[in-house]
Amino acid sequence: MSDREYQDTQQAMRKINDSLPEIMADEPQAIQERLTNALLNIAVHRLIHDEGPNTAASILWRLVDAIENEPTNNGDHPIELNQLNA
């Protein structure tokens, strides 16, 4: 990921994260508790639509790899999904 792509992704993540409390404030607690699952489902469905099922599966596999092998990742930094860790 280039520095520009990294910065743009990080800015998009911040914008979404910063707007969530306002969007969800008036929702019932049951809806608020499903937010993480809903966001993941939206992301996965868009990924499949945009990339196709095979590429989406490959990207999700790289996400699993990053989660397992990069435990220091936190929510402030994009996870590089272009390659598997060695």
Rosetta blueprint (number, residue, H / E / L):
1 M L
2 S L
3 D H
4 R H
5 E H
6 Y H
7 Q H
8 D H
9 T H
10 Q H
11 Q H
12 A H
13 M H
14 R H
15 K H
16 I H
17 N H
18 D H
19 S H
20 L H
21 P H
22 E H
23 I H
24 M H
25 A L
26 D L
27 E L
28 P L
29 Q H
30 A H
31 I H
32 Q H
33 E L
34 R L
35 L H
36 T H
37 N H
38 A H
39 L H
40 L H
41 N H
42 I H
43 A H
44 V H
45 H H
46 R H
47 L H
48 I H
49 H H
50 D H
51 E H
52 G L
53 P H
54 N H
55 T H
56 A H
57 A H
58 S H
59 I H
60 L H
61 W H
62 R H
63 L H
64 V H
65 D H
66 A H
67 I H
68 E H
69 N H
70 E L
71 P L
72 T L
73 N L
74 N L
75 G L
76 D L
77 H L
78 P L
79 I L
80 E L
81 L L
82 N L
83 Q L
84 L L
85 N L
86 A L
